[in-house]
Amino acid sequence: MGLLKNIQGLQLEQPGIWIITETLDKLLKMKSFSKEDLGVLAAFSYENRKKEWLVSRILAEQMTGEKNIRIIYNEHNKPFLKGSAFHISLSHSHQLLTIIIDKNETGIDIERVKPKVILIKDKFMSGSELKEAGTDNLSEKLTLYWCVKESLYKYYGKKELTFKENLLVEPFAYSETGKIFARIHHPAMNKKFELYYESIKVDDQKYMLAYIVNEV
């Protein structure tokens, strides 16, 4: 199906979202891939993983306009655009894949809303956050908390943070779309961020998307 949703015409600092329904052959024809890239692709065992890998690179090329763009990963598994001045963050959930490209460090996450998130809420939510979440639209709100924290975790880029203690979401009034404020609170970094979020529905399945807009 290709590009499902883009905000303000695939401009930088806004996410591109792709619903993956194409075959591998079709995706391989949508961009020129090097022998090195094809070697990396061949190493993946699962077809879905191959499709995600291809779509992320197709979308990155479309959003930056940079040909032969390469996404590489550092020792913390944080993605970078090789030879580019831009920063990238990406996320996938089931058939959806989203990336954001920005001149500054950024973070993005997308997750399908599932009731089972309620069962693990104590593992990633602080006591004050659990109280603030209440009981209405609980699966949606908890998924949003997760997406916000995951976006901050990706921004930080090192595996030193706990969602419950170091990634803190400020109180907010939940709606289908909006802005939210959250903080990375850690000895190595104490920063506050503004994030945009929205609920997306695909084939009767609801997803939550969140991404960093600004440091405040």
Secondary structure, DSSP 4 states (H G I P E B T S, - for coil): -EEEEESTTT-TTS-EEEE--S-HHHHHTSS---HHHHHHHHT--SHHHHHHHHHHHHHHHHHH--TT--EEE-TT--EEETT-S-EEEEEEETTEEEEEEESS---EEEEE--GGGGGGHHHH--HHHHHHH-STTHHHHHHHHHHHHHHHHHHH-STT--HHHHEEEPP----SEEEEEEEEEETTEEEEEEEEEEEEEETTEEEEEEEEEEE-
